[in-house]
Amino acid sequence: MAKIVENVVKSISKVAEDDPRRVIHSMKVGLAVTLVSLLYFFQPLFHDFGTSTLWAVLTVVVVFEYSVGATLGKGLNRVMATLLGGILAVGLHGLATQCGHIAEPLLISIFVFLQAALSTFARFSPKIKARYDYGFLIFILTFAFISVSGFRLQEIIDLARNRWATIVIGVFSSLLISIFVFPVWAGEDLHNLIANNIDKLASSLEGYGNSYFKIQENANAQDNEASMLQTFKTVLNTKNTEDILANFARWEPSHGAFRFKHPWKQYLNLGALTRECAFRIDTLDKQLNTNFKKILKFDDGIKEECNKITLEASKTLKELSTTLKNTSQSAPCIAHQVAESKDKIKCLKEVILKSMANLSADYEKLQVVITEITIATILNDILNYVEKMVDCNRELALLANFKQDKEYNSPDSESKNDIPAVENSGSLISTENRDNNLSNVTVVNSSQVVAITIE
């Protein structure tokens, strides 16, 4: 028994340590429920609403969410759905009563069926499901509840009025506490999530540069921990969280650096590019782990260029993450770093082509060259996505009117096809270099070299 209690305490402590705001949120919900429950003891309101006061308590329990955006979205959905459902139910119930006692239950049944069927079908729409799914659910519930209540018309009007008024009280109480008592903004969480994801990519690239591409004079550099190399993996599965936070953020009022109608969609675009870059880093990770022995045989020149590229890309991403966290526009140094990375890719291309010019029939050397081209191609893809992330962040800063530290001038766009292309998992690699009299190199199945031709 003591062991079970200890495990429960540890689990609860871990939940609180992961995000201390959860403890505050729990207290906020308790405060809201307590305040609304006091309506039972306030005689004028209880005398007016009667047992309908219970709906205020239920509304707080159902509507109060972790973030302001989630609470506001759910609260407005509930208020408007209850209002529209009540008005429609009262109107159609009045129409049915004018058709006689025989036709009345038949018409009400038809109205309830049509309303429930059409509303449920509308919920399948992606746009409605994203923002108004809860509202349609309450709309169905309110309409059906009032329509089949069996009361007279005046009693139904009173029922609808009391229920809507108590729901408004519950929603207002929830919003009041959610916004003014230690608010949790979904927009800020999304903003920080994207910035932290970019920083994780930077940490992984820095780790790969120092761990796999060290040359002899850097051999005594401190190794990065394995956990640092794998930080990018947490970025791969953040799409669902980003979508949810962006949906909640659209409901939130202006706060801090985030205006009303803030370009939240641009955050999703930046998040998508971040994940694409993470997938490329994952491919690089697999190549480095699979071909570790071949990487040790790389020329020092190729190792040095790969190390420079990964570290330069890491610096760019760290700077990008910092500017995003500070809600400022990109500094000129980011554009300079992107340009330097492109120059280093060109240098890596030249070094690889020189090594290919001295190819022999040595099978082992051919495999090393294939690995060099594959890794260079992956690095080129990573740099392309880093550049896209910089451009996307610049557009976000302009749309959001972030503070401008310095004027951002991006370098002229250069060709992105500087590195020999690797198709899929290295099934086809080709390059051309007429200056070195190396016109065509084709490798089939890079994992197991079947044939290589040099013309």
N, C-alpha and C positions, 0 to 999 in steps of 0.2 A: 504493500500500500504506500509506504514511504517513497519507494522508487517511482511509482506512478505519479505521485504528487510532485516529486523532484523534476520529472520529465515535463510535466505540464508547466511548471514554473519556468523551466529553461525555454520552452517553446514560446511562452508569453513574453519572456524577457527578450528573446531574439526578435520577435515581431516589433517590439517597441524600439529596440536598438537599430533595426534596419531603417526605420523612419519614425523619429520621435513625434512627428506631427500626428501620427495615428492616435497617440494618447490624448492629445489636445482635441482631436476630432471626436473621440468617444465622449469626452466631457461636454463638448458643444452639443452633441445630440441629446445627452442627458439633461442639459440645461434647457434646450428647446422643448423637450417633452414635458418637463416639469412646469415651465411657464404656461404652456397651453393647457395642461391639466388643471391649472388654477381656475380656468373658466367654469369648472364645475362648482367652485366655491364663490364665484361672483354671481350673486343672485339675479341681478337684472338681465345679464346675458343668458344664464341658464333658464330663466323664466321665459325668455324670448325664443331661444333655440331648442330648449328641452333636450331630449336624448340625441338630437343631431349634433350636439357639441362633441360627441365621440368622433365625428368625422375630422375635426381639427387635430385630435391626437393621432388618428390613423394617418392623416396627411403628413404630419411631421415625420413619423416613423418611415413612411414610404418615400417621401420626397428628399429628405436631408441626405445629401451625398457628400463624398470626400472633398470635392472641389467646388468652388463657387459656380463655375460654368455648368457642371453637372446638376447642381441644386437648382440653379436658375432655369435651365432647360426643362428639367422634369417638372418644376413648379409651374412654369407658364403653360406647359402642355396640359397639366392637370386642370388648371383654372379654366383655360379656354375650351378644353374638351368637355368639362362639366357644364360650362355655360351653354355651349352649342348643343350638346346632347340634351340638356334640360329644356331648352327652348323648342327644339325639334320634337321632343317627346310630348311636351304640353300641347303644341300645335296639332300634331297628328292625333293625339288622344281626344282633343276637342272635336276634330273632324270626325273621328270614329263614333263619338257619342251622338252625333247628329244623324247617324244612319240607322238608329234603332238598336234595341237590345240584342237582336239576332245577328245583325251584321257587325256589331261592335267588336266582339272577340275575334271574328274572322279577319277584319281589317287590321286590328292591332297585331295579330299574328303575322299577317303579310308584311306589315311595316317593320316589325322586329326582324323578320327573316331577311328582307331586302337590305335593311340598314347594316345588319351584322355581316351579311355576305359581301356587300360592296366594300365596307370598311376593311374587312379582312383581306379582300383581294388587293385593295390599295396598299396595304402594308407590305406587299411583296415588291413594291417599287423601291429600288435602292436609295433614292433620295429621301423618300418618305421614311423608310426604315431607319436611315441614319439619324434623322433629327426629330421625327414626329411619331415614331412607332408607339411610344408610351401614350401619347395623346389619343391616337386612334383606339388603343385598347380601352382607355377610360371613356372615350366617346361611346363605344359599344356597351360598356357596362352601365353607364349613366342612362342611356336611352332605354335599354332593356329593363333596368331597375324601376324607372319611373313609369314606363309604359304598362307594365304588367302589375303595378302596385294594387290595382283594383279600387283606388280611391276615387272620389268625385273630383271634378275638374278643379274646384277651389282648393281642395286638400292637396292635390297634385302640385298646384302652383306654390303653395306654402312649403311643401316638401322640397321642391326644386330650389326655391329661394333660400331656405335654411341650409340645405346641403352646400350650395354654392358659397354662401357667406362664411360658413365654418371652414370650408376648404381654403378660401382666401385668407382667413385668419391663420390657418396652419402654414400656408405657403409664405405669407408675409413674415411670420415668426422665424421660419427656417432661413429665409433670405437675410433677415436682419442680423441674425447671429452668425450666419455663414460669411457675410461680407465684412462685418465690423469687429468680429472676435477672432483674431489670428487667422485671417483668410488664407486659403490655399487656392492659388490661381492655376488652372490647367494650362493657360498660355505660358506662364513662367516655367512650369514643369516641362512643357514641350520644348521651349527655347533652351533650357539647360540640358535636356536629354540629347538634342542634336549637337550642341556644343561639346558635351562630354563624349559622345560617340566619335566625333572628329578627333578629339584628343586621344582616345584609345587607339585609333588608327595610327596616329603619330607615334605613340609609344611602341607599338608593334613594329613599325618600320625602323625606328631607331634601334630596337633590339636586334632585328635581322641584320642591319648594317654592321653592328658591332660584334655580333656573334658568328656570322657566317662569312663575311667578306673582309676579315681582318688580314692585313699584310704583316710581314715579319716585324717591322718597327712598332706595330701596334699590338703585338702579341701579349704584352703585359697589361693591356687595358682590362678593366673590370668587366666580367661577363654579366649580362643581364639575366635575371631570373627567368625560369621557364614560364612562370605565370605572366610576366610582362609581355612575352612574345605572343601569348594567346589571348590578350585582352580584346583583340578585334572580334573574336568569336561571339561575344555578347552583342555585337552590333548586327549580326546577321538576322536576328529574330525580333527586331524592334518595330516592324511595320505595323502590327496590330495595335501596339501601345501608342504609336505616333498617330494613327488614324483616330483612335478614341480620344486622345488629348486634343487633337485639332478640332474634332467635332464639339467637344465641350468648350473649347476656347472661343468658338464663334458666338457663344451665348453671352460671354462675359462683357461687362462694361469696360470703358477705358480705365486703365490703371498703369501707373508707372510709364515705362517706355512703350507700352502696348496700347495703341489707340483702338477706338471702335472701328470695326471693319479692318482690322489689322490683316496683312497678307499671310494668313495662316497656311494657305495652299502652297505658298513658296517654301515654307518649312518642310512640307511633305516632299516637294521636289528635291530640296537639299538632302533630306533624309534618304530618298531613293538613290541619289548619287553616292551618298555615304555608304549605303549597303552594297552598291555595285563595286565600289572601291574595296570594300571589305571582302567581297567574293574574290576579287583579283589577288588580294593579299593571302586569302586562303589557298588559292592556287599556287602562289609563290611558296607558301609554307609547305605544301605537299611536295613541290619540286625540290625544295631545299632538303627536306627530310629524306626523300627517296634517293636523291643523288648526292648525298653528303660526301661520299668518298671521291666522287668526280669533281665536286666543287673544290676540294683540297688540292686538286691538280690544276686548277685554273692558273693562268699566268698572273703575276703580281699586278700587271697593268689592268687586266680585266677586273680583278678583285678590287683594286683601288677605285676604278670608275663605278662599279656596282655599289661600293660603300659610299661614295660621294652622292650617288643618285638617291639611295635610300635615306641618307641623312638629310639631304636637301629637301626631299619630299616631306620628311618628318618635320623639319623646321617650318615649311610652308603650312602644313596642317596645324601645327601648334599655334602659329601666328593667326591662322584663320579661326581657330577655336577661341583664342583670346579676344579677338575683335568682336566675335559673335557674343561672347559672354559680357563684354563691355557695352554691347549694343552700339557699336561705332562702325563707321565705314572703313573699308579695307585700306591699310596704309600702303604707300608706294613700295615698301620693302617686300610685300607679298608678290607684286608683279615682277620685281627684280629676281626673287627666288624662283618663280616659275620659269623666267627666261634662262636663268643659270641651269636649271634642271634640264631644259631642252638642249642647252649647249653640251651638257655632260652626256646626254643620250647620243649626241652626234659623235662625241669622243669615244664612247663605248662602241659605237658602230664601226668606227675606223679601226679600233684595236682588234675587234672580232674579225673584220675583213682581212687585216694583216695576218692574223693567225690562220685564217682559212687559206691564204695564198701559199702557206707552207705545209699544206696538208699532204700526208703520205698515206700509204695503204694500211697504216697501223690502225687496227680495229679499235683499240682502246682510245687512241687520240681522236678518232672520229666521233666516238661517243661523248668525249669531253666537249668537243666543238658543238655538237648537237645540243648538249645541256647549256652551254654558254648562250647559244642563239635563243633557246627556249626561255631562259631566265631573263635575257635582255628584252625579249618581246613582252613578257609579263610586266617587267618594270616600265616599259614604254606605255602599256595599257594603264598601269597605276598612275603614271604622270598625267596621262590624258584625262583621267577622271578627277585627279587633283585640280587640274586646270578648270574643268567644268564646275567643280565645287566652288572654286574661287569666283568664277563668273556668276554662278547662282547666288552666292552670298552677297556679291556686289549688287545684284538686282534686288535682293531682299532688303538690303540696307537703304537703297533708294526708295523702294515702295513704302518702307516703314518709317522713312524720315529719321533714320538713326543719326546721331551726332557725327559730324564730319571733322575728324582730326586733321587729316591732310588730304589733298586731292589725289584721287586714285587714277593712275594712268597705266592701263594694261599694255604690255608690249604687243607689237604687231603679231598677228597670228601667223604661226609658222606651220610647216607641213608636219602632220602627225604620223606620217608613214616612214619615219626615218630608220626604223629597225626592221630587219627581216621578219616577215609575218609568220606566226605559228597558227595554224588552223586547228581549232578545238584542242585536243590533248597532245598536239605535236605530231599529228598524222601526216602533215605536209609542211615542209619548210622550204622556202625559196628566196633567193636574193640575186641581185645583179650588181656588178661592180666593174664597169668597163675600164676604169683607170688602172685597176690592178690586173687586167686581163682575166678576170674571173667572171665570166658572163652568166653562168647558171650553175646553181648547186641545188640538187633535189634530194631530199631524204624521205624515205617511206618508212612509217612506223618508227618514231623516234625512241620508243621504249626498247625495241629490238630492231636494230638496223638490218633491213633486208637488202637494200641496195643504195648506193650513193654514186652519183655521176658528176664529174667535173668536166666542163667543156671550156 
